[in-house]
Amino acid sequence: MHKFLDLGLTQNPKGKSPYMLANHLYTADMIRDYWQNLFQKLDLTKGDYNNISLATPFCYDCFTRSTIIDILLHQYGIAQCNIIPRSLSLVMGYLALNPQFEIPGDLLLVSGNNKQLDYSFISMNESFATLEFQGWGSIKDLQDTAKRLGLYSNHGWGFNHILYENNLRNDGQFLSEFQSCPGLQPLSPQDISDMVLKGLRYSGPDFGPLRPRNLRIVYPYDFYLQKFDPLINRPVLTKIPFDTANLELDLNGSYKIARLANHDLHPEPDFHNVSLAIYEKYRYAPRPENFNWPAAMVFQALPGNLPLISELWLNMLTARITLRSPADTAIFNSFETVEFLNGWQNSPQYLYRLLKNSPNQELKENIQHFISSPSDPDNLDKCLDAIQLKLYTLLQLWSNG
């Protein structure tokens, strides 16, 4: 059996608890206790359900989501847990009930009151629904965020549709701000609850063709790697250049976020193992001097047990970050970028060697054709072909290792 739960109904009415979690004000034990107590209040019975889909009021970091999954797995016998931001579930339910909804478009969801609004920006096309941003604050805060995302200007708001909780109909400031917008639609709390639960039924990874579109998110966290630096004799935190601020991540997808060279990983003095930790920081909170909240991943191994190159992968469905060994570690070393670029600038044959073990036969044949054709550095079309092949090669390497 499959259970569908709207956790937005179980949160603090002021919406503070989930956002405090995002700002890392809780310890690991506090986070576990928070969710254990919440599920106990829901009176879930172990063994009644194989799968569960949850609509959460916020997109939590990996540690929090994996904690939720672990509790449901080990304490309630749930085999599969699907966690969806509530705003996306609401939109999926709204689309199911309103097939005439105009797509593509940008949609604003608003609830709360004029002192503390909870708002989400969602963009849609025929294939995807993407949660671009979720925040809370005043109408001025909402306006500033919309301006940053290109959805507010001197000409007004740029949304195609605005869905808002109907208690805001009595808020004169809210109505005066948005009354000229198209697609202004009030929703009752019961309407919202029904739409969220209906949306969950269309949002799971196993619904195949029944899903109207894939669900994506501009993930609101940055990744940081903590490793030992022998030059200063202590662990250091370095931001991982995986650009979550400008990427739309599929909620069921897996992504390679970094590659690590063995020779760049060092054990601490008097400690034989290499120790790594991955932290997530909420992008819109200031960076503290120390990351004293739970890590998304902690890893220890003897240096000799690590491959020449290791890869860090993010699984959005399971909320796990794992360290993997690529199938062919010699194909591309991201810590040798200068050497790589010099090689492909000076010799197209270098591109073919890089793709020796790639399954992309068509790309390899195109490179061979380019190599065999007459060389003419003054031919603009030839230069453009070379640039295109280099970009395709780089994309292939990063996509498949």
C-alpha positions as CSV (number, residue, x, y, z in Angstrom):
1,M,0.0,0.0,0.0
2,H,1.0,3.6,-0.6
3,K,0.5,6.3,2.0
4,F,0.3,10.0,1.1
5,L,0.9,12.6,3.9
6,D,0.7,16.4,3.9
7,L,3.1,17.4,6.6
8,G,2.3,21.1,6.1
9,L,-0.8,20.5,8.2
10,T,1.3,19.2,11.2
11,Q,3.8,22.1,11.4
12,N,3.8,25.2,13.6
13,P,1.1,27.5,12.2
14,K,3.6,30.4,12.0
15,G,5.8,28.2,9.8
16,K,8.9,28.8,11.9
17,S,10.0,25.2,12.7
18,P,10.9,24.0,9.2
19,Y,12.8,27.2,8.4
20,M,14.8,27.0,11.7
21,L,15.9,23.6,10.5
22,A,17.1,25.1,7.2
23,N,19.2,27.6,9.2
24,H,21.0,24.9,11.0
25,L,19.9,25.8,14.5
26,Y,19.4,22.2,15.6
27,T,21.8,19.4,16.4
28,A,21.5,15.9,14.9
29,D,19.7,14.6,17.9
30,M,17.2,17.5,17.9
31,I,16.4,16.9,14.3
32,R,15.8,13.2,14.8
33,D,13.6,13.9,17.9
34,Y,11.7,16.5,15.9
35,W,10.7,14.1,13.2
36,Q,10.2,11.1,15.5
37,N,7.8,13.0,17.6
38,L,5.9,14.3,14.5
39,F,5.5,10.8,13.1
40,Q,4.3,9.4,16.5
41,K,1.6,12.1,16.5
42,L,0.5,10.9,13.0
43,D,-0.1,7.4,14.5
44,L,1.6,5.5,11.7
45,T,1.5,1.7,12.2
46,K,4.5,-0.3,11.3
47,G,3.9,-2.7,8.4
48,D,0.7,-1.0,7.1
49,Y,2.4,0.6,4.1
50,N,5.2,-0.3,1.8
51,N,5.6,3.2,0.2
52,I,5.0,6.7,1.5
53,S,5.0,10.1,-0.2
54,L,5.5,13.2,2.0
55,A,4.7,16.8,1.2
56,T,7.1,18.8,3.3
57,P,6.7,22.6,3.9
58,F,10.3,23.2,2.8
59,C,13.1,21.7,0.8
60,Y,15.3,20.4,3.6
61,D,19.0,19.5,3.3
62,C,20.3,16.0,2.8
63,F,20.9,15.2,6.5
64,T,17.3,16.2,7.4
65,R,15.7,14.3,4.5
66,S,17.9,11.2,5.0
67,T,16.9,11.3,8.7
68,I,13.2,11.3,7.8
69,I,13.9,8.3,5.4
70,D,15.8,6.4,8.0
71,I,13.1,6.8,10.7
72,L,10.4,5.6,8.3
73,L,12.6,2.7,7.1
74,H,13.8,1.4,10.4
75,Q,10.9,2.3,12.7
76,Y,7.9,1.9,10.4
77,G,9.1,-0.6,7.8
78,I,8.7,1.7,4.8
79,A,10.5,0.4,1.8
80,Q,10.3,3.5,-0.4
81,C,10.0,7.2,0.7
82,N,9.4,10.0,-1.7
83,I,9.8,13.6,-0.3
84,I,8.3,16.4,-2.3
85,P,8.2,20.1,-1.4
86,R,4.6,20.9,-0.6
87,S,4.4,23.8,-3.1
88,L,5.3,21.4,-6.0
89,S,2.7,18.9,-4.8
90,L,0.1,21.7,-4.6
91,V,0.8,22.8,-8.1
92,M,0.6,19.2,-9.4
93,G,-2.8,18.8,-7.8
94,Y,-3.9,22.1,-9.1
95,L,-3.0,21.1,-12.6
96,A,-4.8,17.8,-12.3
97,L,-8.0,19.6,-11.3
98,N,-7.5,22.5,-13.8
99,P,-6.4,21.0,-17.1
100,Q,-7.1,24.3,-18.8
101,F,-4.2,25.9,-16.9
102,E,-2.0,27.9,-19.3
103,I,1.4,26.4,-19.8
104,P,4.2,27.4,-20.0
105,G,4.2,30.1,-17.4
106,D,5.5,31.4,-14.0
107,L,3.4,30.8,-10.9
108,L,3.4,32.4,-7.5
109,L,2.0,30.6,-4.4
110,V,1.4,32.7,-1.3
111,S,0.0,32.0,2.1
112,G,0.2,33.5,5.6
113,N,-0.5,37.2,6.3
114,N,1.0,40.6,5.5
115,K,3.5,40.3,8.4
116,Q,4.8,36.9,7.5
117,L,4.1,35.6,4.0
118,D,5.2,32.2,2.8
119,Y,5.8,32.3,-0.9
120,S,7.1,30.0,-3.7
121,F,8.0,30.7,-7.3
122,I,7.4,27.9,-9.7
123,S,8.1,27.8,-13.5
124,M,6.4,25.3,-15.7
125,N,6.5,24.0,-19.3
126,E,5.0,20.9,-20.9
127,S,7.8,18.7,-19.5
128,F,8.9,20.2,-16.1
129,A,7.6,22.0,-13.1
130,T,10.5,23.7,-11.2
131,L,10.5,25.2,-7.7
132,E,12.7,28.2,-8.4
133,F,12.6,29.7,-4.9
134,Q,10.8,29.4,-1.6
135,G,11.0,32.1,1.1
136,W,9.2,33.9,3.8
137,G,8.9,37.5,4.8
138,S,7.0,40.7,4.0
139,I,5.6,41.8,0.6
140,K,8.8,43.9,0.2
141,D,10.9,40.7,0.6
142,L,8.8,38.9,-1.9
143,Q,9.1,41.9,-4.3
144,D,12.9,42.0,-3.9
145,T,13.2,38.3,-4.6
146,A,10.9,38.5,-7.7
147,K,13.0,41.4,-9.0
148,R,16.2,39.3,-8.6
149,L,14.6,36.5,-10.6
150,G,13.3,38.8,-13.3
151,L,9.7,38.5,-12.2
152,Y,9.2,42.1,-11.1
153,S,10.0,45.4,-12.8
154,N,8.7,48.9,-13.2
155,H,6.0,47.4,-15.3
156,G,4.8,45.3,-12.4
157,W,4.7,41.5,-11.7
158,G,5.7,39.0,-14.3
159,F,3.6,36.0,-13.0
160,N,1.1,34.3,-15.3
161,H,-0.8,32.9,-12.3
162,I,-1.0,33.6,-8.5
163,L,-2.5,31.1,-6.1
164,Y,-3.1,32.5,-2.6
165,E,-4.6,31.3,0.6
166,N,-8.1,32.9,0.8
167,N,-7.5,34.5,4.3
168,L,-5.4,37.0,2.3
169,R,-8.6,38.3,0.7
170,N,-9.1,40.4,3.8
171,D,-5.6,41.8,3.5
172,G,-5.9,45.2,1.8
173,Q,-2.2,45.6,1.3
174,F,-1.9,42.2,-0.4
175,L,-4.9,42.7,-2.7
176,S,-3.9,46.2,-3.7
177,E,-0.4,44.9,-4.7
178,F,-1.7,42.0,-6.8
179,Q,-5.2,43.0,-7.9
180,S,-4.0,43.8,-11.5
181,C,-2.2,40.5,-12.0
182,P,-3.7,37.8,-14.3
183,G,-4.8,34.5,-12.9
184,L,-5.3,35.6,-9.4
185,Q,-6.9,32.6,-7.7
186,P,-7.9,32.3,-3.9
187,L,-7.7,28.8,-2.4
188,S,-9.3,27.6,0.9
189,P,-7.3,25.6,3.3
190,Q,-9.4,22.5,2.4
191,D,-8.7,23.2,-1.3
192,I,-5.0,23.4,-0.6
193,S,-5.0,20.2,1.4
194,D,-6.9,18.3,-1.3
195,M,-4.7,19.5,-4.0
196,V,-1.5,18.7,-2.1
197,L,-2.6,15.1,-1.6
198,K,-3.8,14.7,-5.2
199,G,-0.5,16.2,-6.4
200,L,1.4,13.6,-4.3
201,R,-0.2,10.9,-6.3
202,Y,1.2,12.3,-9.5
203,S,4.7,13.1,-8.1
204,G,6.2,9.7,-7.2
205,P,9.1,8.2,-9.1
206,D,7.0,5.1,-10.1
207,F,4.1,6.7,-11.7
208,G,5.7,6.7,-15.2
209,P,3.4,8.1,-17.9
210,L,0.8,9.1,-15.4
211,R,3.0,11.9,-14.2
212,P,2.1,15.2,-16.0
213,R,5.7,16.4,-15.8
214,N,9.0,15.9,-14.0
215,L,9.6,17.8,-10.8
216,R,12.7,19.9,-10.4
217,I,14.1,22.3,-7.9
218,V,16.8,25.0,-7.8
219,Y,18.4,23.4,-4.7
220,P,18.8,26.1,-2.0
221,Y,22.0,24.7,-0.6
222,D,25.7,25.0,-1.4
223,F,28.1,22.1,-0.8
224,Y,31.4,22.4,1.2
225,L,34.1,19.8,1.4
226,Q,36.1,19.5,4.7
227,K,39.5,17.8,4.4
228,F,42.9,18.0,6.1
229,D,45.4,20.6,4.8
230,P,49.0,19.6,5.6
231,L,50.2,23.1,4.9
232,I,48.3,24.6,7.9
233,N,48.0,21.3,9.8
234,R,44.3,21.4,10.3
235,P,41.0,20.6,8.4
236,V,39.7,23.2,6.0
237,L,36.4,23.9,4.4
238,T,36.3,24.5,0.7
239,K,33.1,25.3,-1.4
240,I,32.5,22.7,-4.0
241,P,31.9,24.5,-7.4
242,F,28.7,22.6,-8.2
243,D,26.5,25.5,-9.2
244,T,23.2,24.7,-7.5
245,A,22.1,28.3,-7.7
246,N,21.8,28.0,-11.5
247,L,20.9,24.3,-12.0
248,E,17.5,22.7,-12.0
249,L,17.9,19.3,-10.2
250,D,15.4,16.5,-10.8
251,L,13.9,15.4,-7.5
252,N,14.6,11.8,-8.6
253,G,18.0,12.4,-10.2
254,S,21.6,11.7,-9.4
255,Y,24.4,14.2,-10.0
256,K,28.2,14.1,-9.8
257,I,29.1,17.1,-7.8
258,A,32.9,16.7,-7.5
259,R,36.0,14.7,-8.4
260,L,38.8,14.2,-5.9
261,A,42.3,13.1,-6.7
262,N,43.9,10.6,-4.3
263,H,47.2,12.7,-4.2
264,D,45.2,15.7,-2.9
265,L,43.8,13.8,0.1
266,H,45.9,13.6,3.2
267,P,45.5,11.8,6.6
268,E,45.8,13.8,9.7
269,P,49.0,13.4,11.9
270,D,48.8,10.4,14.2
271,F,45.7,9.3,12.3
272,H,46.2,6.9,9.4
273,N,42.8,7.4,7.7
274,V,41.9,10.1,5.2
275,S,38.8,11.8,6.7
276,L,36.3,13.7,4.5
277,A,33.1,15.5,5.4
278,I,30.5,17.2,3.1
279,Y,28.4,20.0,4.6
280,E,25.4,21.8,3.1
281,K,24.8,25.5,3.8
282,Y,21.5,27.2,3.1
283,R,22.4,29.7,0.4
284,Y,20.6,32.7,1.9
285,A,22.0,32.4,5.4
286,P,25.4,34.1,6.2
287,R,28.4,31.8,6.3
288,P,29.6,31.1,9.9
289,E,33.2,30.7,10.8
290,N,32.6,27.0,11.7
291,F,30.1,24.6,10.4
292,N,28.8,23.1,13.6
293,W,25.7,21.4,12.2
294,P,25.4,17.7,11.1
295,A,27.4,16.8,8.0
296,A,25.6,15.3,4.9
297,M,28.4,12.8,4.5
298,V,31.4,11.6,6.6
299,F,33.9,9.3,5.1
300,Q,37.1,7.7,6.3
301,A,39.5,5.3,4.5
302,L,43.2,4.4,4.3
303,P,44.9,6.3,1.5
304,G,45.9,3.1,-0.1
305,N,42.3,1.9,-0.3
306,L,41.2,5.0,-2.4
307,P,41.3,5.0,-6.2
308,L,43.4,7.5,-8.1
309,I,40.2,9.5,-8.7
310,S,37.1,9.5,-6.5
311,E,33.7,11.0,-7.4
312,L,31.1,12.6,-5.1
313,W,27.6,11.9,-6.2
314,L,24.3,13.4,-4.9
315,N,21.2,11.3,-5.0
316,M,18.2,13.6,-4.7
317,L,15.7,10.8,-4.2
318,T,17.5,9.1,-1.3
319,A,19.1,12.3,0.0
320,R,22.5,10.7,0.1
321,I,25.9,11.9,-0.9
322,T,28.3,9.0,-1.7
323,L,31.9,8.5,-2.7
324,R,32.3,6.4,-5.8
325,S,35.2,5.1,-7.9
326,P,34.7,5.8,-11.7
327,A,35.0,2.9,-14.1
328,D,38.1,4.4,-15.7
329,T,39.9,6.8,-13.5
330,A,42.4,7.8,-16.2
331,I,39.8,9.3,-18.5
332,F,39.7,12.8,-16.9
333,N,41.3,14.4,-13.9
334,S,39.6,17.6,-12.9
335,F,42.5,18.6,-10.8
336,E,44.7,18.8,-14.0
337,T,42.5,21.3,-15.9
338,V,45.4,23.3,-17.3
339,E,47.1,20.2,-18.7
340,F,43.7,19.1,-20.2
341,L,43.0,22.4,-21.9
342,N,46.5,22.6,-23.3
343,G,46.2,19.1,-24.7
344,W,42.9,19.7,-26.5
345,Q,44.0,23.1,-27.8
346,N,47.1,21.7,-29.5
347,S,45.9,18.4,-30.8
348,P,42.5,17.2,-31.9
349,Q,43.9,13.7,-31.5
350,Y,44.0,14.4,-27.8
351,L,40.2,14.5,-27.8
352,Y,39.9,11.1,-29.3
353,R,42.3,9.6,-26.8
354,L,40.2,11.1,-23.9
355,L,37.2,9.4,-25.3
356,K,38.9,6.0,-25.8
357,N,36.5,4.3,-23.4
358,S,33.4,6.4,-24.0
359,P,30.3,4.7,-25.3
360,N,29.5,7.7,-27.5
361,Q,30.6,6.2,-30.8
362,E,29.0,9.0,-32.9
363,L,31.2,11.7,-31.2
364,K,34.3,9.6,-31.7
365,E,33.5,9.2,-35.4
366,N,33.0,13.0,-35.8
367,I,36.3,13.6,-34.2
368,Q,38.0,11.1,-36.5
369,H,36.4,12.8,-39.5
370,F,37.6,16.2,-38.3
371,I,41.2,14.8,-37.9
372,S,41.2,13.3,-41.4
373,S,39.9,16.4,-43.1
374,P,42.4,19.1,-44.4
375,S,43.6,21.5,-41.7
376,D,43.0,25.2,-42.3
377,P,43.4,27.5,-39.3
378,D,42.0,30.5,-41.3
379,N,38.7,28.7,-42.1
380,L,36.0,30.0,-39.8
381,D,33.7,27.0,-40.2
382,K,36.6,24.7,-39.4
383,C,37.4,26.6,-36.2
384,L,33.7,26.5,-35.2
385,D,33.6,22.8,-35.7
386,A,36.7,22.4,-33.5
387,I,35.1,24.4,-30.7
388,Q,31.9,22.4,-30.9
389,L,33.8,19.1,-30.7
390,K,35.7,20.3,-27.7
391,L,32.6,21.4,-25.9
392,Y,30.9,18.0,-26.7
393,T,33.9,16.2,-25.4
394,L,33.9,18.1,-22.2
395,L,30.2,17.5,-21.7
396,Q,30.7,13.8,-22.4
397,L,33.5,13.6,-19.8
398,W,31.6,15.4,-17.1
399,S,28.4,13.4,-17.8
400,N,29.8,9.9,-17.8
401,G,33.3,10.2,-16.2
